[in-house]
Amino acid sequence: MLANKLCQLLNIQYPVIQAGMVWVSDWHLSSACSNSGILRTLGLWSMGHEEIELNIGKMNEHTKNPFAVNIPLLRPDAADIVRISHAAGVSIFITSAGNASCGRYRGQ
């Protein structure tokens, strides 16, 4: 592991965070990237709840390294996705496409 704050904070080998790309960021690509030592992000924009659970489960099966999920805040079910992801053991969240300070995204 490189001795820099980002690598130490995220427990990764290289200070690289791969973006969550819609339609290509499923568990296949994400677990391979995580296993290479970077922080990989599952792109959840196009996934339904069952597909999200499946992809997170596969990530947990195929890598022991950290990974993130991308929560697109413009999705009306963003708060549900956060709950599903957290319940499945995800601890790193990256948001996109919206304003995280808006009340409806904090479960209010």
VOTIRO-640474 format. One line per field, with one value per residue (C-alpha): residue in three letters; x, y, z; residue number from 0. Coordinates in Angstrom, 3 decimals. Example, Ala and Ser with C-alpha at 12.3 -4.5 7.8 and 13.67 -1.06 7.14 Angstrom:
BEGIN
code = ala ser
xx = 12.300 13.670
yy = -4.500 -1.060
zz = 7.800 7.140
pos = 0 1
//
This chain:
BEGIN
code = met leu ala asn lys leu cys gln leu leu asn ile gln tyr pro val ile gln ala gly met val trp val ser asp trp his leu ser ser ala cys ser asn ser gly ile leu arg thr leu gly leu trp ser met gly his glu glu ile glu leu asn ile gly lys met asn glu his thr lys asn pro phe ala val asn ile pro leu leu arg pro asp ala ala asp ile val arg ile ser his ala ala gly val ser ile phe ile thr ser ala gly asn ala ser cys gly arg tyr arg gly gln
xx = 0.000 1.241 1.792 -0.680 -3.822 -6.251 -4.841 -4.825 -8.364 -9.874 -7.543 -6.494 -3.111 -3.152 -4.725 -7.204 -10.999 -12.769 -16.026 -19.335 -20.225 -23.803 -24.325 -20.702 -19.991 -21.413 -19.653 -17.536 -15.541 -15.772 -14.375 -11.474 -10.606 -10.890 -8.620 -6.019 -5.723 -7.870 -11.214 -13.875 -17.382 -20.504 -22.641 -26.220 -28.091 -29.622 -30.073 -33.259 -33.210 -32.785 -29.951 -28.253 -28.435 -27.097 -24.172 -23.172 -23.386 -21.170 -18.675 -18.507 -17.923 -15.235 -13.170 -12.174 -10.969 -12.997 -15.441 -17.949 -21.428 -22.559 -25.940 -27.511 -29.546 -31.969 -33.415 -36.605 -35.561 -32.074 -32.737 -33.886 -30.695 -28.627 -30.494 -30.143 -26.430 -25.708 -27.608 -25.456 -22.278 -21.277 -19.439 -18.231 -20.826 -20.294 -23.177 -23.897 -26.655 -28.303 -27.945 -27.145 -28.155 -31.773 -33.999 -35.606 -32.219 -31.584 -34.613 -36.853
yy = 0.000 3.482 5.642 8.416 9.509 8.342 4.823 4.634 6.000 3.641 0.693 0.482 -0.126 2.636 6.122 5.508 5.656 4.179 5.897 4.076 3.888 3.093 -0.255 -1.435 -1.138 -4.434 -6.894 -8.445 -5.282 -3.926 -6.999 -7.221 -3.574 -3.985 -7.012 -4.910 -2.557 0.436 1.548 0.369 1.753 -0.195 2.049 1.547 4.009 1.409 -1.382 -2.410 -3.339 -7.078 -6.449 -4.161 -6.863 -9.445 -7.236 -6.368 -10.051 -11.019 -8.292 -9.710 -13.194 -12.172 -9.620 -8.991 -5.507 -2.346 -1.123 1.686 2.070 5.087 6.433 8.664 11.096 11.873 8.398 8.670 5.544 6.825 6.481 2.878 2.130 3.496 1.248 -1.825 -1.189 -0.527 -3.659 -5.656 -4.389 -1.476 1.233 3.545 5.625 8.010 10.221 11.717 13.369 15.397 17.448 15.431 18.285 18.071 16.625 13.871 12.175 11.978 9.786 12.707
zz = 0.000 -0.782 2.249 1.522 3.307 0.599 0.495 4.271 4.605 2.014 2.670 -0.985 -2.603 -5.219 -4.958 -7.768 -7.525 -10.529 -11.421 -11.302 -14.992 -15.932 -17.718 -17.405 -13.680 -12.549 -10.256 -13.030 -13.769 -10.246 -8.490 -10.966 -10.333 -6.565 -6.702 -8.557 -5.580 -6.517 -5.145 -7.535 -7.662 -8.575 -10.780 -9.613 -11.845 -14.153 -11.582 -9.821 -6.127 -6.731 -9.188 -6.659 -3.988 -6.455 -7.526 -3.965 -3.013 -5.950 -4.999 -1.488 -2.930 -5.429 -3.525 0.051 -0.887 -0.329 -2.946 -3.190 -4.587 -6.563 -5.449 -8.134 -6.063 -8.880 -8.477 -6.446 -4.505 -3.580 0.154 -0.375 -2.307 0.557 3.013 0.754 0.216 3.881 4.932 2.484 4.154 1.932 3.850 1.062 -0.777 -3.674 -4.742 -8.131 -10.114 -7.392 -4.245 -1.131 1.159 -0.011 2.767 0.719 0.226 3.960 4.472 5.473
pos = 0 1 2 3 4 5 6 7 8 9 10 11 12 13 14 15 16 17 18 19 20 21 22 23 24 25 26 27 28 29 30 31 32 33 34 35 36 37 38 39 40 41 42 43 44 45 46 47 48 49 50 51 52 53 54 55 56 57 58 59 60 61 62 63 64 65 66 67 68 69 70 71 72 73 74 75 76 77 78 79 80 81 82 83 84 85 86 87 88 89 90 91 92 93 94 95 96 97 98 99 100 101 102 103 104 105 106 107
//
